[in-house]
Amino acid sequence: MSTATFVVAATSSDVLNVIAAFVGGLIIAGALVWAVRLGMSQMDHESRRPTPDEQPHLPDGGPVRESREMREPDEVPHAHDGERLMPYELHPSGTRTGKDQHRRRWLPGSSGSFGSGGTGGV
């Protein structure tokens, strides 16, 4: 084989690579256009979006505020004669509103979280 044959083979290979890349790009672009058109037709079949008048709005009294209260545990009653308690025998809530609503603050010098290096005394 001569050098000219190698040049023609390399050139034809480059041309085929360019053509294959162009055809692949066309296929991908066509698939994207098809997907967008499919999505638009699906949106046409969906129910309409709510108008601004149908959107949720604040109550007349204004925004609902958060309420803070101190809760205390409600102890589980003991079963009679060692029998098992049924769910209907328990109270409806695990906690109840505490009698003392004063929030206890952290005192400097008292223990912090576990491993904080504090003295541990309260």
C-alpha positions, 0 to 999 in steps of 0.5 A: 500500500502506498502513502496515498492509500493511507491518506485516503483511508484516514480522510474517509474515516474522518468524514464518516466520523463527522457524518455519524456525529451529525446524524447522532446529533440530529437524532438527539435533537429530534428526541428532545423536540418530541419530548417537549411536544409530548409534555405540552400535549400532556399539559393540555389534557390536565385540569386548569390551574387555580386562579388567584381568587381560588388560592388559599388566603390568610384568615380574617384574624390574621396569621395564626401565631404559635403558642408556647406552653409548658407541658408535663408528663401524664403518668400511665396508670397501673394495671389492676391484678397485673393485667395488661392495659388496653388502649381505651384505658389510657388517657387520650394524650401523653402530656398535659398542660403544666400548672406552672407555666414559668419557663426555667432558664439555663443557669450559668455554672450549671451542667450543660449537655453531656460531656460539656465539661461542666461541674454537673451541679445544678 
